Amino acid sequence: MPYTVIPTSLPDVLILEPKVFGDARGFFFESFNARDFANCTGLDVAFVQDNHSKSAQGVLRGLHYQIQHPQGKLVRVTQGEVFDVAVDLRKSSPTFGQWAGVVLSAENKRQLWVPPGFAHGFVVTSESAEFLYKTTEYWYPEFERSLLWNDPTVGIIWPIQSQPLLAAKDKAAATLDTAEVFS
């Protein structure tokens, strides 16, 4: 199999570790293959959009989700390193309000599957990072919501020593007790 699937503390959130072929010239790996993704994860999803961002050290993006047209995301880093987080926002889930985090980097080439119904975010821990992700639904700004990155109810342990750099919408994000969530 081209991926090793590693479970996280949230059963629906999966780490995908690709099989990398390397030698003195460099490396090669398939970053995505729909058939292999389905075989390895048991998921039959269609990706409709690819996104690419670059951020400086200390930038925290998230925790984002769409309350309508929820997006599944397959995320990875092509330059630098981030600490990536998913939070279960499905009220009927036994893991509602819980989070899972993983280091994604250009070096480890890991990917994270974040299913629909989860908030997602990351903080850049290297000098800068380029972040790529595939989504199962298009972006609808009118349905985008943000969960507060440091909500004490969720209790994410971010690997940062100082206040992160946030977008205005993330500074004004809702806490879990006031956020719109999924049924």
N, C-alpha and C positions, 0 to 999 in steps of 0.2 A: 504494500500500500504506500502511496506517496505521502501520506500524513500519519503521524501518530496522534491519536486523540487523547488528551489529558483532561480528566474531569476537574472541575473547580468545586468550591463549597456550595455553589448553586447548581443543581443538577442539569439545568438547561443551558448554562453558560459553559462553553467548551474552549479549551486551548488546542490549537492545531499546530503541530510541529512538523514542518515539511522535511522530506528526505532531500538532503543537499548533496550534490556531487561536486567535489572540489579537487583541484590539483594546483600545480605551480602557476597555472594561467589565471586562476580565479575560481568561480563557482557557477553552478547552474541549478535551478530548481523550478518546478512548476508552482507558481504562486496561487493559481486557481485552475481547477478542472472540475466542471459541473458534475460529471459522472463520478469521479473519485470523491468529491465532497459529499455527494448523496450516499455513496457506499460506506464511507468512513463514519459519517455522523447519523445516518438514517433519516436525514432531512431532505425534503424535496422543496427547494426554494428557487425562486427566479430573482436574480439581481437586475435592477433597472437603472441604477445610477452609480457612478464612481466619483469619489471626492478625494481631494488632495489638499492638505494644509501644511504650512510650515510655521513653526512657533519657536520663540526664544525660550531659554531656560527660565523656569519659574512661571511660565504661562500655564494656567489651568483653564481648560475648555470643558464646560459642562456644569452640571450633569443634565444632558439634553434628552428629550423624547418628544414624540408627536402623539397627542391625545387622540386624534383621529388620524387614520392612515399610518398606524404605528410601523416603524421601520425595524427590520432585522438588519444587523450590521456585521460584516466580516472585516475586521480592522487589522492593520499591520503598520510597522514602521520601516521606512527605507533608508533613513539617515537619522542617527542619534538614538535616544532612548526616552521612553515615557513609562509612567506608572498608569496603567489603564484600569478603569473601574466600571462595573455594571451593578445596578441596584434594581432589585425586583420590585416593580410597582403594580403587580397583579394582586388586587385585594383578596382574591380567592385562593391564592397560592400559600402553601405552608411556609414559604421563604419570603413572604411579603416584608419589605423594608430591610431585607438583608443585602449585603454587598459581597462581591468577589473582586479581587484585584490581582493584576499580574504585570510583571515587567515585560514590555515589548521593546525590541531593539533591532537595529540593522544587523547587529551581530548574531542574536539568537534566532532571527527570522520567524519567530512565532507569530501566529495570528490568533485573534480571539473572536469567537462567535457570540454576539450579543443578540438574543432573540427579541422579537416584538414584545412590548409590554415591560421593557426594562429602560431605565435611564442610563445614559452612558457619558463618561467623561474621562479626561486624562490630564496629567500634569507632566510637563517636560522636565526631565532630570539631568539631561545633558546640556551642552552649550546651546544647541538648537535641535529640532527634530522635524522630520518630514513624515507625515501621517497620511496613510491611504486607507480608504474604506469603501466597500461595496454596500449598497443598501437594497432592500427588497421592496421599497416603496419610494416614491418621489418625495422631495422636500416640499412641504406646505408651510410657509412661514406663519400663517394664521393659526396653525394647530401646534406649533412648536411651544414647548414648555421647558422650564428649567427647575431642577430640584437643587436646593442650596447645598453647595459642595461640602460644607462643614456642619450640616445638621447634626446636632448631638444625638438625636433619636436614631439616626442611621449609624453614626459613629465610625465613619471611614478613617482609617489610619493612613494619612498621606505621608509619603517620605520627603517632607519638606521642613525646613527650619524657619522660614519666614512667610509672611503673607504672600500668597500667589498673585500674579497679574491676572485680573479678571475683566471680562467684557461687562458692560453696564447691565445687560440682561441677566448675567450670572450673579452679579452683586445683589440684584433685586429678586433672586429666585425664591420660590416657595419652600417652606419646610414640609416634611412628610405629612404632618398633621393638617396642613392647609392645601397641599398640592392636589391637583386633579390626578386621579389614578385610574387604573383599569379595573374592571369588575372581575 
